[in-house]
Amino acid sequence: MTTPTYSLYYAPGAASLVVHWLLLELDVAHELRLVDTKSGEQKRPEYLALNPNGVVPTLVVDGQPLFEAAALLMTLADRHPRAGLAPALDDPRRAHYQQWIFHLANAVQPLFRIWWYPHEVAGIAHADAAQAHVRPRIEAAWERLDAHLAGNGPYLLGDTVSAADFYLVMLMRWSRAMPKDALQWPHLAALAAKLKARPSFKTLYEREGLTEWA
């Protein structure tokens, strides 16, 4: 069996962070290809040929470019089952695992797009109103997730860490400059502390040149 080859197109701190983190956690060979999003490199024809959405991440798997952070997490975790970061298809926890991955991708991550780029949905004149509207929705998401962890934690699947937890912690990191960041919820804060203590997180920060929320 040929050893999988991975190339990750990334930007520091962007949605690619969680894919990079999982590659490190899985301890699989990979190469990093920095995308200069500030200069608009993600919108150039060369990159759009890999990812027509013009965003990061893109993960090239055995020569095939793939995108969508949540899907990439699931693919990596399934391709490397010995790490135990995804329940097997016949595991009763599989449905809950998929539920949380999709919940984070569909119900939480899109809220941050509105928070960061409110003019995209409301226009420049109404950007402040858009942020004011989305902030309580993000906080409500933290409230629900914290309540789940309180009764079923310390991880989303109970006693077992999964790729979904890495995804959640990345999204929590994105709230660090908000008026009420995710660490204000105790069970979320405890989850973040556990994952940030893993050696892969330190390596991730070193490679991406990050210092905040360390």
N, C-alpha and C positions, 0 to 999 in steps of 0.2 A: 504494500500500500504506500503510495507516494505521500510524503510529508506535506501537509497543506502550506501554501505560501500566501501570506497576507501583506497587503500594502494599504495603509490607512491614510487617506487624505483628510487633514484635520486643520483646525484653527484653535489655538489655546483657549480653553475655557468654554468653547462652544459645545453643541450637542455631540460632537465627536469625542468629547472628553470621556464619556462613559464607555464608548467602544474601545478607546485607548486603554482605559482602566481595566476593562475585562481582558484584553489581550495580555496585559501585564499579570493580572491575577491568574490567568490560565497558564502563564509561562510558556507561550508559544512564540516561535520565531515570526518576526514581522518587521516591516520597514515603515517609516513615517515620511509622509510627503506634505510639507507645510503649504497651506493655501493662504495667501495674503488677502484676507477678506476686506481689509481696509482699502486696498487699491482696486478691489472688484475682480480679483483673479477668478473667483468662483463663477463669474458671469461670462468669462471668455470662452470662445468656441472649443478650445482644447479641453477645458474642464466640463463644459456642457455635453461633450461627447461621452463623458463618463457618467455624469449625473445631470440630466436635463432640467432638474429643479433648481440648479444653480446654488446649492447650499452644501454645507458639510454636515455629516460625514459621507464619504464614499469609501467603501472597503472593497478592494479588489481581492477576490478569493479564487485562487488557482487560475488567474487570468481573467476572471469574470467580474466586472464592476457591479456592486450592489449598493443600495442606499436605504435610508430610513433607520434611524438609530435603534428603535425598539426591535425591528426585524433583525438587525445585525446582531444585537445582543442575544436574541433567541437562537439565531443560526450558530453563533460561536459556542454558546453553552451546550447546544445539542451536538455539535461536532466534537466536543471534548467532554464527554460524559463523566470521565473519571474525576473531574474537578467537583462534581456534585452540585453545580450551580443551576441545574434545571431538572425537575422531576421527569422521570421517563414517561413515555406516552401512556403506559398502563398504570402509572402511579396515581392514586386518588387525589394527590395534591396538584396534579398537572392542570386541572381545570382552574384551580385557584391561582396558580402561577400565571397562566395565560390571562386570567381576569385582571390581575394587578398590572401586568405589562400593558395591556390594552387600556386600562383605566388611566394610567399615567400618561400614555401617549395621546389619548383622545380627550381626557377631561382635565388634565393638569398642565401638561407642557404648552398647549395652545394659549392658555391664559397668559403665559409669560411673553408670548409674541405681542399680545395687546399691551402689556405693561411696558415693554421696551420700545415698541413702535406704535404708539397709540394713533399717530397721524395716518397710519395705513388703513385703519377702520373708521376713523372719525374725522379725518382732515386736521390740518394744523390748528385751526381755530378751536377745535373741540378736543384737542389731545388731553388736556388736563381732566376733562370730564370723563374721557374714556378710561384714564388711569384710576380715577376715583370710583368708577363703576366696577372695574375688574379687581381692584385690591380686595374687597370683601369676599369675592369669589375664590381668590387664592387662599385667603385665610380660612374660609370655610372648608376648602380641600384639606388644609393642614389639620383642621379640627377633626374631620372624619378619619383621616389616616391615623392621627394620634389615638383616637378612640379605638380603632381597630387594633393597634399595637398594644394598647393598655389591656385589652381583653384576650389577645391572641398572640402577643409578641414573644420574644423581643424582635423577631423578624416578621416580614409580611406573611411568611408561611409557618410561623410558629418558632420552633427551636432551630430551624435550618435556614441558613443564609442562601439566597438565590440571586440570580442576575437582576431580578426585580428590585432588590434592595439597593444595588449599586445605582440603578436608574433613579430610584427615589432620592438617594443622597445627592446625586448630581442636580436634580431639580431643587432640592433644598438649598444647595449652594447658590443657585441663581437668585434666591430671595435675600441674600446677605445684606443688600443695601436698601431693602424695603423698610418702611416704618416699623413693621412687626415681622421679623424674619422667622423662618421655620424653627429655629432653635429655641424659640419661646415656648414651644410645646414639648413637655418633658420626655415623652416616649420617643418622639422624633429625634430629639437631641441625643438621647441614649443610643439610638440606632446609628446616628451619624458618628458618634464617638467610637463605636465599635468598628465601623468600616474605615474611618480615618486612621485608626490604629494599625491597620493592616500594612505590611511593608509595601504592597503595590501602590498604595496612595502616596507614600513618600516619593517613590520612583516616578509616579505620574507627575507630581508637582515639579520635580526636578527637570524632567524632560520637557514639560510644557512651559517652564519658566514662571510658574505661578507662586504667589506668596500669600494672597488674601484667603481667609477662611481656612487656614492651615490647621 
